[in-house]
């Protein structure tokens, strides 16, 4: 699956989970954080798409995705980072 399509799938997954993906510019890499008691995923839109996808994948590892439908390519992409994280 192409990177742009994976990114769209991540956005749709966030919507299903009730999460917001905030896109910003600056000197940060991104990840999950809490703003005003709301969990959000922050992505640096100035970084290459591969790095943004990595940020999203590692952020979604923090959530229980077992019962959430997603396309198999997205689930496999996220699981790749589970094995790399531990």
Contact map, one row per residue, 1 for C-alpha under 8 A:
11101100000000000000000000000000000000000000000000000000000000000000000010000000000000
11111100000000000000000000000000000000000000000000000000000000000000000000000000000000
11111110000000000000000000000000000000000000000011001000000000000000000000000000000000
01111111000000000000000000000000000000000000000010000000000000000000000000000000000000
11111111100000000000000000000000000000000000000000000000000000000000000000000000000000
11111111110000000000000000000000000000000000000000001000000000000000000001000000000000
00111111111000000000000000000000000000000000000000001000000000000000000000000000000000
00011111111100000000000000000000000000000000000000000000000000000000000000000000000000
00001111111110000000000000000000000000000000000000000000000000000000011001000000000000
00000111111111000000000000000000000000000000000000000001000000000000000001000000000000
00000011111111100000100000000000000000000000000000000000000000000000000000000000000000
00000001111111110000000000000000000000000000000000000000000000000000000000000000000000
00000000111111111000000000000000000000000000000000000000000000000000010000000000000000
00000000011111111111100000000000000000000000000000000000000000000000000000000000000000
00000000001111111111000000000000000000000000000000000000000000000000000000000000000000
00000000000111111110000000000000000000000000000000000000000000000000000000000000000000
00000000000011111110000000000000000000000000000000000000000000000000000000000000000000
00000000000001111111000000000000000000000000000000000000000000000000000000000000000000
00000000000001111111100000000000000000111000000000000000000000000000000000000000000000
00000000000001100111110000000000000000111000000000000000000000000000000000000000000000
00000000001001000011111000000000000000011110000000000000000000000000000000000000000000
00000000000000000001111100000000000000011110000000000000000000000000000000000000000000
00000000000000000000111110000000000000000111100000000000000000000000000000000000000000
00000000000000000000011111000000000000000111110000000000000000000000000000000000000000
00000000000000000000001111100000000000000001110000000000000000000000000000000000000000
00000000000000000000000111110000000000000001010000000000000000000000000000000000000000
00000000000000000000000011111000000000000000000000000000000000000000000000000000000000
00000000000000000000000001111100000000000001000000000000000000000000000000000000000000
00000000000000000000000000111110000000000011001000000010000000000000000000000000000000
00000000000000000000000000011111000000001111000000000010000000000000000000000000000000
00000000000000000000000000001111100000001110000000000011011000000000000000000000000000
00000000000000000000000000000111110000111100000000000000001000000000000000000000000000
00000000000000000000000000000011111000111100000000000000000000000000000000000000000000
00000000000000000000000000000001111111110000000000000000000000000000000000000000000000
00000000000000000000000000000000111111110000000000000000000000000000000000000000000000
00000000000000000000000000000000011111000000000000000000000000000000000000000000000000
00000000000000000000000000000000011111100000000000000000000000000000000000000000000000
00000000000000000000000000000000011111110000000000000000000000000000000000000000000000
00000000000000000011000000000001111011111000000000000000000000000000000000000000000000
00000000000000000011110000000001111001111100000000000000000000000000000000000000000000
00000000000000000011110000000111100000111110000000000001001000000000000000000000000000
00000000000000000000111100000111100000011111000000000000000000000000000000000000000000
00000000000000000000111100001110000000001111100000010011000000000000000000000000000000
00000000000000000000001111011100000000000111111000010000000000000000000000000000000000
00000000000000000000001110000000000000000011111100010000000000000000000000000000000000
00000000000000000000000111000000000000000001111100000000000000000000000000000000000000
00000000000000000000000000001000000000000001111110110000000000000000000000000000000000
00000000000000000000000000000000000000000000111111110000000000000000000000000000000000
00110000000000000000000000000000000000000000001111111000000000000000000000000000000000
00100000000000000000000000000000000000000000000111111100000000000000000000000000000000
00000000000000000000000000000000000000000000001111111110000000000000000000000000000000
00000000000000000000000000000000000000000011101111111111000000000000000000000000000000
00100110000000000000000000000000000000000000000011111111100000000000000000000000000000
00000000000000000000000000000000000000000000000001111111110000000000000000000000100000
00000000000000000000000000001110000000000010000000111111111000000000000000000000000000
00000000010000000000000000000010000000001010000000011111111100000000000000000000000000
00000000000000000000000000000000000000000000000000001111111110000000000000001100100000
00000000000000000000000000000010000000000000000000000111111111000000000000000100110000
00000000000000000000000000000011000000001000000000000011111111100000000000000000000000
00000000000000000000000000000000000000000000000000000001111111100000000000000100000000
00000000000000000000000000000000000000000000000000000000111111110000000000000100010000
00000000000000000000000000000000000000000000000000000000011111110000000000000000000000
00000000000000000000000000000000000000000000000000000000001111111000000000000000000000
00000000000000000000000000000000000000000000000000000000000011111110000000000000000000
00000000000000000000000000000000000000000000000000000000000000111111100000000000000000
00000000000000000000000000000000000000000000000000000000000000011111000000000000000000
00000000000000000000000000000000000000000000000000000000000000011111100000000000000000
00000000000000000000000000000000000000000000000000000000000000001111110000000000000000
00000000000000000000000000000000000000000000000000000000000000001011111000000000000000
00000000100010000000000000000000000000000000000000000000000000000001111101100000000000
00000000100000000000000000000000000000000000000000000000000000000000111111100000000000
00000000000000000000000000000000000000000000000000000000000000000000011111110000000000
10000000000000000000000000000000000000000000000000000000000000000000001111111000000000
00000100110000000000000000000000000000000000000000000000000000000000011111111100000000
00000000000000000000000000000000000000000000000000000000000000000000011111111110000000
00000000000000000000000000000000000000000000000000000000000000000000000111111111000000
00000000000000000000000000000000000000000000000000000000100000000000000011111111100000
00000000000000000000000000000000000000000000000000000000110110000000000001111111110000
00000000000000000000000000000000000000000000000000000000000000000000000000111111111000
00000000000000000000000000000000000000000000000000000000000000000000000000011111111100
00000000000000000000000000000000000000000000000000000100110000000000000000001111111110
00000000000000000000000000000000000000000000000000000000010010000000000000000111111111
00000000000000000000000000000000000000000000000000000000000000000000000000000011111111
00000000000000000000000000000000000000000000000000000000000000000000000000000001111111
00000000000000000000000000000000000000000000000000000000000000000000000000000000111111
00000000000000000000000000000000000000000000000000000000000000000000000000000000011111
